[in-house]
Amino acid sequence: MKILKKLLLFLLVIFIIAQFFGPEKNEGNIASVNTFLTETNPPEDVKQILKNACFDCHSDHTRYPWYDNITPVNYWLAEHVEDGKKHFNVSKWSSYSDKKKDHKLEELTEEVERKSMPLESYTWAHSDAKLSQEQIDAVVKWVEMARIKYVFMKEPQ
């Protein structure tokens, strides 16, 4: 029993020390999404959906929940954000070619229609990010309109 107590005490000390370390936060300027919003021109309801369900993982600005201060949860969240940005980062929108912009919008529609995005693990803690069918339809309609611009502007292959 003494060994178990010592082991638990050791693990507690390690856990406490780990709280002083954490990954770098994704706390860029929220204005970094403005180019995307200006160019794709979503209606107000879709802007709110994007803010609540997409931008935390798919932009250079994340609104962190209180539990992000707990190690190892903060490493798990940082990995999700980094992975999301790797696939689609609206803060880098101006660096995408028209062909890539069209493709990213097409992927956005596919992911939302399949209900793959936002991730279920994200909506557990962010209930306002869970999309209703009406919200999904609004996003799809907006993307269809936004893509028209890129379909005709695609660079020659």
TILUM-795613 format. One line per 10 residues: number of its first residue (from 0); their letters; for each residue z, y, x of N, C-alpha, C. Coordinates in nm, 2 decimals. Each point is the difference from the previous one (the first is absolute). Layout:
BEGIN
NUM = a = Z,Y,X,Z,Y,X,Z,Y,X | ...
***
This chain:
BEGIN
0 = mkilkklllf = 0.00,-0.12,0.08,0.00,0.12,-0.08,0.00,0.13,0.09 | 0.07,-0.01,0.11,0.00,0.11,0.09,-0.13,0.04,0.05 | -0.09,-0.10,0.03,-0.13,0.02,0.05,-0.09,0.07,-0.11 | 0.02,-0.04,-0.12,-0.08,0.06,-0.11,0.04,0.15,-0.01 | 0.13,0.03,0.00,0.04,0.14,-0.01,-0.05,0.08,0.12 | 0.00,-0.05,0.12,-0.05,0.07,0.11,-0.15,0.02,-0.01 | -0.07,-0.10,-0.05,-0.15,0.01,-0.02,-0.03,0.11,-0.10 | 0.08,0.00,-0.12,-0.02,0.10,-0.10,0.03,0.14,0.05 | 0.10,0.01,0.08,0.04,0.13,0.06,-0.11,0.05,0.09 | -0.05,-0.09,0.09,-0.11,0.03,0.09,-0.12,0.05,-0.08
10 = llvifiiaqf = -0.04,-0.07,-0.11,-0.12,0.04,-0.08,0.03,0.13,-0.06 | 0.12,0.03,-0.05,0.03,0.13,-0.06,-0.02,0.11,0.10 | 0.05,-0.02,0.12,-0.01,0.10,0.11,-0.15,0.02,0.03 | -0.08,-0.10,0.01,-0.14,0.01,0.03,-0.07,0.08,-0.12 | 0.04,-0.03,-0.12,-0.06,0.07,-0.12,0.03,0.14,0.01 | 0.13,0.04,0.03,0.04,0.14,0.01,-0.07,0.07,0.11 | -0.02,-0.06,0.11,-0.07,0.06,0.12,-0.15,0.02,-0.04 | -0.05,-0.09,-0.07,-0.15,0.00,-0.04,-0.02,0.13,-0.09 | 0.10,0.04,-0.07,-0.02,0.12,-0.09,-0.03,0.13,0.07 | 0.02,0.00,0.13,-0.03,0.12,0.08,-0.14,0.00,0.05
20 = fgpeknegni = -0.07,-0.11,-0.03,-0.14,-0.01,0.05,-0.09,-0.02,-0.13 | -0.12,0.05,0.02,-0.10,-0.02,-0.11,-0.14,0.04,0.04 | -0.09,-0.04,-0.08,-0.14,0.03,0.03,-0.03,0.15,-0.02 | -0.11,0.05,0.05,-0.04,0.13,-0.02,-0.04,0.02,-0.14 | 0.03,0.11,-0.06,-0.03,0.03,-0.14,-0.13,0.07,-0.02 | -0.07,-0.03,-0.11,-0.13,0.05,-0.04,0.02,0.13,-0.08 | 0.05,0.11,0.08,0.03,0.12,-0.07,-0.09,0.12,0.03 | -0.13,-0.03,0.00,-0.10,0.10,0.02,0.00,0.10,-0.12 | -0.08,0.09,0.00,-0.01,0.11,-0.10,-0.07,-0.06,-0.12 | 0.06,0.02,-0.12,-0.07,-0.04,-0.13,-0.13,0.07,-0.02
30 = asvntfltet = -0.02,0.12,0.06,-0.12,0.07,-0.01,-0.12,-0.08,0.06 | 0.03,-0.10,0.08,-0.11,-0.08,0.06,-0.08,-0.08,-0.11 | 0.05,0.00,-0.12,-0.08,-0.07,-0.11,-0.09,0.10,-0.07 | 0.01,0.13,0.03,-0.08,0.10,-0.07,-0.15,-0.02,0.00 | -0.05,-0.04,0.12,-0.14,-0.02,0.01,-0.05,-0.11,-0.09 | 0.07,-0.11,0.00,-0.03,-0.11,-0.10,0.00,0.05,-0.14 | 0.11,0.07,-0.04,0.01,0.05,-0.14,-0.11,0.10,-0.03 | -0.03,0.09,0.09,-0.10,0.10,-0.03,-0.14,-0.06,-0.01 | -0.03,-0.10,0.09,-0.13,-0.06,0.00,-0.02,-0.09,-0.12 | 0.10,-0.08,-0.04,-0.02,-0.10,-0.10,0.04,0.06,-0.14
40 = nppedvkqil = 0.07,0.11,0.00,0.03,0.07,-0.12,0.06,-0.08,-0.12 | 0.11,-0.07,0.03,0.06,-0.07,-0.11,0.07,0.09,-0.11 | -0.01,-0.04,-0.13,0.07,0.07,-0.10,0.15,0.00,0.03 | 0.08,0.09,-0.06,0.14,0.01,0.02,0.08,-0.14,-0.02 | -0.04,-0.07,-0.10,0.08,-0.13,-0.03,-0.03,-0.10,0.12 | -0.12,0.00,0.05,-0.03,-0.09,0.11,0.06,0.05,0.13 | 0.01,0.13,0.02,0.07,0.05,0.12,0.14,-0.05,0.00 | 0.07,0.01,-0.12,0.13,-0.05,-0.01,0.01,-0.15,0.03 | -0.09,-0.08,-0.05,0.00,-0.14,0.03,-0.02,-0.02,0.15 | -0.09,0.07,0.06,-0.02,-0.02,0.15,0.13,0.04,0.08
50 = knacfdchsd = 0.06,0.11,-0.05,0.12,0.04,0.07,0.11,-0.11,-0.01 | 0.02,-0.05,-0.12,0.11,-0.10,-0.03,-0.03,-0.14,0.05 | -0.13,-0.04,0.00,-0.03,-0.14,0.03,-0.08,-0.02,0.13 | -0.05,0.10,0.06,-0.09,-0.02,0.11,0.04,0.07,0.13 | 0.03,0.13,-0.01,0.01,0.08,0.12,0.12,-0.04,0.10 | 0.10,-0.06,-0.05,0.11,-0.04,0.09,-0.05,-0.10,0.11 | -0.09,-0.09,-0.04,-0.05,-0.10,0.10,-0.14,0.03,0.05 | -0.07,0.09,-0.07,-0.14,0.02,0.04,-0.02,0.15,0.04 | 0.10,0.06,0.06,-0.02,0.14,0.05,0.09,0.01,0.12 | -0.01,0.12,0.06,0.09,0.03,0.12,0.13,0.06,-0.04
60 = htrypwydni = 0.03,-0.01,-0.13,0.13,0.05,-0.05,0.06,-0.10,-0.10 | 0.12,-0.05,0.04,0.07,-0.09,-0.09,0.13,0.06,-0.04 | 0.03,-0.02,-0.13,0.13,0.03,-0.06,0.09,-0.12,0.01 | 0.10,0.01,0.09,0.08,-0.12,0.02,0.12,-0.01,-0.10 | 0.02,-0.12,-0.04,0.12,-0.03,-0.09,0.13,0.00,0.08 | 0.11,0.00,-0.06,0.13,0.00,0.07,0.02,-0.12,0.08 | -0.06,-0.12,-0.04,0.03,-0.12,0.07,-0.09,-0.01,0.13 | -0.08,0.10,0.02,-0.08,0.00,0.13,0.10,0.02,0.12 | 0.12,0.05,-0.03,0.09,0.02,0.11,0.07,-0.12,0.05 | -0.03,-0.12,-0.07,0.07,-0.12,0.04,-0.10,-0.09,0.09
70 = tpvnywlaeh = 0.05,-0.03,0.12,-0.08,-0.09,0.08,0.05,-0.14,-0.04 | -0.09,-0.09,-0.03,-0.14,-0.01,0.04,-0.10,0.04,-0.11 | 0.05,0.04,-0.12,-0.09,0.04,-0.11,-0.10,0.11,0.05 | 0.05,0.09,0.08,-0.09,0.11,0.05,-0.12,-0.05,0.08 | 0.02,-0.11,0.07,-0.11,-0.06,0.08,-0.10,-0.06,-0.09 | 0.05,-0.07,-0.11,-0.09,-0.06,-0.10,-0.08,0.11,-0.07 | 0.06,0.11,-0.04,-0.07,0.11,-0.07,-0.10,0.06,0.10 | 0.03,0.02,0.12,-0.09,0.06,0.10,-0.12,-0.09,0.02 | 0.02,-0.13,0.00,-0.12,-0.09,0.01,-0.09,0.01,-0.12 | 0.06,0.01,-0.12,-0.08,0.02,-0.12,-0.08,0.13,0.01
80 = vedgkkhfnv = 0.06,0.10,0.03,-0.07,0.13,0.01,-0.11,0.00,0.11 | 0.03,-0.05,0.11,-0.10,-0.01,0.11,-0.12,-0.09,-0.05 | 0.03,-0.11,-0.06,-0.11,-0.09,-0.05,-0.08,0.07,-0.11 | 0.06,0.07,-0.09,-0.07,0.08,-0.10,-0.09,0.10,0.06 | 0.05,0.08,0.09,-0.08,0.10,0.07,-0.12,-0.06,0.07 | 0.02,-0.12,0.06,-0.11,-0.06,0.07,-0.11,-0.03,-0.09 | 0.03,-0.04,-0.12,-0.11,-0.04,-0.10,-0.06,0.13,-0.06 | 0.08,0.10,-0.03,-0.05,0.12,-0.07,0.10,0.11,0.02 | -0.04,0.11,0.06,0.08,0.11,0.03,-0.06,0.13,-0.05 | 0.04,0.05,-0.12,-0.06,0.11,-0.06,0.02,0.13,0.09
90 = skwssysdkk = 0.09,0.00,0.09,0.02,0.11,0.09,-0.11,0.00,0.11 | -0.07,-0.10,0.02,-0.11,-0.01,0.09,-0.14,0.01,-0.07 | 0.00,0.04,-0.13,-0.12,0.00,-0.08,-0.11,0.08,0.06 | 0.03,0.11,0.06,-0.11,0.08,0.06,-0.07,-0.07,0.12 | 0.07,-0.09,0.06,-0.06,-0.07,0.11,-0.09,-0.12,-0.04 | 0.00,-0.04,-0.13,-0.08,-0.11,-0.05,-0.14,0.05,-0.02 | -0.10,-0.09,0.02,-0.14,0.03,-0.03,-0.01,-0.01,-0.16 | -0.11,0.05,-0.05,-0.02,-0.01,-0.15,0.00,-0.15,-0.04 | -0.07,-0.08,0.08,0.00,-0.14,-0.03,0.13,-0.06,-0.01 | 0.09,0.03,0.10,0.14,-0.05,0.00,0.08,0.05,-0.11
100 = kdhkleelte = -0.02,0.13,-0.04,0.07,0.06,-0.11,-0.03,-0.08,-0.13 | -0.13,-0.02,-0.02,-0.05,-0.08,-0.12,0.07,-0.14,0.00 | 0.00,-0.06,0.12,0.05,-0.14,0.00,0.15,0.00,-0.02 | 0.07,0.10,0.05,0.15,0.01,-0.02,0.03,0.02,-0.15 | -0.08,0.09,-0.06,0.02,0.02,-0.15,-0.03,-0.13,-0.08 | -0.10,-0.07,0.04,-0.03,-0.12,-0.06,0.11,-0.10,0.01 | 0.06,-0.01,0.12,0.11,-0.09,0.03,0.12,0.04,-0.08 | 0.02,0.13,-0.01,0.12,0.05,-0.08,-0.02,-0.05,-0.15 | -0.11,0.01,-0.06,-0.03,-0.05,-0.13,0.03,-0.14,-0.01 | -0.05,-0.08,0.09,0.02,-0.15,0.00,0.15,-0.03,0.00
110 = everksmple = 0.07,0.06,0.10,0.14,-0.03,0.01,0.08,0.04,-0.12 | -0.03,0.11,-0.06,0.08,0.04,-0.12,-0.03,-0.08,-0.12 | -0.13,-0.03,-0.01,-0.04,-0.09,-0.12,0.06,-0.14,0.01 | 0.01,-0.05,0.12,0.06,-0.13,0.02,0.15,0.00,0.00 | 0.05,0.12,-0.01,0.15,0.03,0.00,0.06,-0.05,0.13 | -0.08,0.00,0.11,0.05,-0.03,0.13,0.07,0.12,0.06 | -0.04,0.12,-0.05,0.06,0.12,0.05,0.05,0.08,-0.12 | 0.11,0.07,0.01,0.09,-0.01,0.11,0.07,-0.13,0.01 | 0.05,-0.03,0.12,0.07,-0.13,0.02,0.11,-0.02,-0.09 | 0.03,-0.12,-0.04,0.11,-0.03,-0.09,0.13,0.04,0.07
120 = sytwahsdak = 0.01,-0.03,0.13,0.12,0.03,0.08,0.03,0.15,-0.01 | -0.11,0.09,-0.01,0.02,0.14,-0.01,0.05,0.04,-0.14 | -0.06,-0.06,-0.10,0.03,0.04,-0.14,0.14,-0.05,-0.04 | 0.06,-0.09,0.08,0.14,-0.04,-0.03,0.09,0.12,0.01 | -0.02,0.08,0.10,0.09,0.11,0.02,-0.06,0.13,-0.05 | -0.12,0.00,-0.03,-0.07,0.12,-0.05,-0.07,-0.03,-0.13 | 0.08,0.00,-0.11,-0.05,-0.04,-0.13,-0.11,0.09,-0.05 | 0.00,0.13,0.05,-0.10,0.09,-0.05,-0.14,-0.03,0.07 | 0.00,-0.09,0.10,-0.12,-0.04,0.06,-0.07,-0.12,-0.07 | 0.07,-0.07,-0.09,-0.05,-0.11,-0.07,-0.10,0.06,-0.10
130 = lsqeqidavv = -0.13,-0.04,0.01,-0.11,0.06,-0.08,-0.02,-0.08,-0.13 | -0.01,0.08,-0.11,-0.03,-0.05,-0.13,-0.15,-0.02,0.00 | -0.05,-0.07,-0.10,-0.15,-0.02,-0.01,-0.07,0.13,-0.02 | 0.07,0.09,-0.07,-0.06,0.14,-0.03,-0.01,0.07,0.14 | 0.10,-0.01,0.08,-0.01,0.07,0.13,-0.11,-0.07,0.09 | -0.01,-0.13,0.00,-0.10,-0.07,0.07,-0.14,0.05,-0.04 | -0.02,0.01,-0.13,-0.12,0.04,-0.06,-0.04,0.15,0.05 | 0.11,0.08,0.00,-0.02,0.14,0.05,-0.04,0.01,0.14 | 0.06,-0.08,0.08,-0.04,-0.01,0.15,-0.14,-0.05,0.02 | -0.03,-0.11,-0.08,-0.14,-0.05,0.02,-0.10,0.10,-0.05
140 = kwvemariky = 0.02,0.07,-0.11,-0.09,0.10,-0.05,-0.02,0.11,0.11 | 0.11,0.05,0.05,-0.01,0.10,0.10,-0.08,-0.05,0.13 | 0.03,-0.12,0.04,-0.07,-0.05,0.12,-0.15,-0.01,-0.03 | -0.04,-0.04,-0.12,-0.14,-0.01,-0.03,-0.07,0.13,0.01 | 0.07,0.11,-0.04,-0.05,0.13,0.01,-0.01,0.05,0.14 | 0.11,-0.03,0.08,0.01,0.05,0.13,-0.11,-0.07,0.09 | -0.03,-0.13,-0.03,-0.09,-0.07,0.08,-0.14,0.05,-0.01 | -0.04,0.06,-0.11,-0.13,0.04,-0.02,-0.05,0.09,0.12 | 0.09,0.09,0.04,-0.03,0.08,0.11,-0.04,-0.07,0.13 | 0.07,-0.11,0.03,-0.02,-0.08,0.12,-0.11,-0.09,-0.01
150 = vfmkepq = -0.04,-0.05,-0.12,-0.11,-0.09,-0.02,-0.13,0.07,0.05 | -0.01,0.12,-0.04,-0.12,0.08,0.03,0.00,0.06,0.14 | 0.12,0.01,0.06,0.01,0.06,0.13,0.01,-0.10,0.11 | 0.00,-0.12,-0.03,0.02,-0.11,0.11,-0.10,0.03,0.11 | 0.05,-0.02,0.12,-0.08,0.02,0.12,-0.11,-0.12,0.01 | -0.12,0.03,0.05,-0.10,-0.11,0.02,0.06,-0.11,0.08 | -0.05,-0.12,-0.03,0.05,-0.11,0.08,-0.09,-0.04,0.11
***
